[in-house]
Amino acid sequence: MAAETRSDYHRQLKQIDEGVALELATTEEAIMAASEALLSADPDAITTVQLRRDGIERIHRSLEALVVTQLARQAPMGSDLRQLVAVLRTLPEIELSANLANDIARRGAMHVGAELTPRIRGLCARLFEQAGAMWRAVSDAYGRAPANLVEQVAAQHEVVGELVISLMSELTSGVLRPPVLVEMALVARFLERLADHALQAARWTQSLPVTAETN
């Protein structure tokens, strides 16, 4: 019985790892679809973001229940405990980012992107690329925890900050109608927050023991 219980424990740890990895990859997909939704008002992209957000919420609930069960029943120590705590810390960063991507996509349904200047569109596209790249870096690193992950993502975070400043400068130049200006100011903030969450996720991912292939 003890051996069977221990086998279930490691199987569920692997299930948790796989679920987090899926959520990280799905987050990047949602961000890139949000770019298409905003800039092209693509209804398929808007739907894609919504589906990715809903999927992340479902996985989140399942993973959270699994983690709490492991903490309560197994009283894990050492690397297993660090893994479970890091997962609990990472899941909210992922879910919040999925919600932000959905908030951006909803602006696409309002056809905000059609009123943007080429300069603003270009800055937005670069912001989406950087935010997506940050989440991709975290996704690629999950389970491997390379020592330079936080440094890499922090550098990308600085680029996002600079792009947001440039975007806000363009937005305040008076080229957009006030309603569009308000919506785009929110989009800029959402993109900045996507980068913030990615950086936090990178910190927790780097703190993980290398467990994805060993449990």
ZIMOUR-V148076 format. One record per residue. N is the residue number from 1. RES is the residue in one letter. SS is DSSP state (@ for helix, = for strand, . for the rest). Layout:
BEGIN
N&RES&SS / N&RES&SS
END
This chain:
BEGIN
1&M&. / 2&A&@ / 3&A&@ / 4&E&@ / 5&T&@ / 6&R&@ / 7&S&@ / 8&D&@ / 9&Y&@ / 10&H&@ / 11&R&@ / 12&Q&@ / 13&L&@ / 14&K&@ / 15&Q&@ / 16&I&@ / 17&D&@ / 18&E&@ / 19&G&@ / 20&V&@ / 21&A&@ / 22&L&@ / 23&E&@ / 24&L&@ / 25&A&@ / 26&T&@ / 27&T&@ / 28&E&@ / 29&E&@ / 30&A&@ / 31&I&@ / 32&M&@ / 33&A&@ / 34&A&@ / 35&S&@ / 36&E&@ / 37&A&@ / 38&L&@ / 39&L&@ / 40&S&@ / 41&A&. / 42&D&. / 43&P&@ / 44&D&@ / 45&A&@ / 46&I&@ / 47&T&@ / 48&T&@ / 49&V&@ / 50&Q&@ / 51&L&@ / 52&R&@ / 53&R&@ / 54&D&@ / 55&G&@ / 56&I&@ / 57&E&@ / 58&R&@ / 59&I&@ / 60&H&@ / 61&R&@ / 62&S&@ / 63&L&@ / 64&E&@ / 65&A&@ / 66&L&@ / 67&V&@ / 68&V&@ / 69&T&@ / 70&Q&@ / 71&L&@ / 72&A&@ / 73&R&@ / 74&Q&@ / 75&A&. / 76&P&. / 77&M&. / 78&G&@ / 79&S&@ / 80&D&@ / 81&L&@ / 82&R&@ / 83&Q&@ / 84&L&@ / 85&V&@ / 86&A&@ / 87&V&@ / 88&L&@ / 89&R&@ / 90&T&@ / 91&L&@ / 92&P&@ / 93&E&@ / 94&I&@ / 95&E&@ / 96&L&@ / 97&S&@ / 98&A&@ / 99&N&@ / 100&L&@ / 101&A&@ / 102&N&@ / 103&D&@ / 104&I&@ / 105&A&@ / 106&R&@ / 107&R&@ / 108&G&@ / 109&A&@ / 110&M&. / 111&H&. / 112&V&@ / 113&G&@ / 114&A&@ / 115&E&@ / 116&L&. / 117&T&. / 118&P&@ / 119&R&@ / 120&I&@ / 121&R&@ / 122&G&@ / 123&L&@ / 124&C&@ / 125&A&@ / 126&R&@ / 127&L&@ / 128&F&@ / 129&E&@ / 130&Q&@ / 131&A&@ / 132&G&@ / 133&A&@ / 134&M&@ / 135&W&@ / 136&R&@ / 137&A&@ / 138&V&@ / 139&S&@ / 140&D&@ / 141&A&@ / 142&Y&. / 143&G&. / 144&R&. / 145&A&. / 146&P&. / 147&A&. / 148&N&. / 149&L&@ / 150&V&@ / 151&E&@ / 152&Q&@ / 153&V&@ / 154&A&@ / 155&A&@ / 156&Q&@ / 157&H&@ / 158&E&@ / 159&V&@ / 160&V&@ / 161&G&@ / 162&E&@ / 163&L&@ / 164&V&@ / 165&I&@ / 166&S&@ / 167&L&@ / 168&M&@ / 169&S&@ / 170&E&@ / 171&L&@ / 172&T&. / 173&S&. / 174&G&. / 175&V&. / 176&L&. / 177&R&. / 178&P&@ / 179&P&@ / 180&V&@ / 181&L&@ / 182&V&@ / 183&E&@ / 184&M&@ / 185&A&@ / 186&L&@ / 187&V&@ / 188&A&@ / 189&R&@ / 190&F&@ / 191&L&@ / 192&E&@ / 193&R&@ / 194&L&@ / 195&A&@ / 196&D&@ / 197&H&@ / 198&A&@ / 199&L&@ / 200&Q&@ / 201&A&@ / 202&A&@ / 203&R&@ / 204&W&@ / 205&T&@ / 206&Q&@ / 207&S&@ / 208&L&. / 209&P&. / 210&V&. / 211&T&. / 212&A&. / 213&E&. / 214&T&. / 215&N&.
END
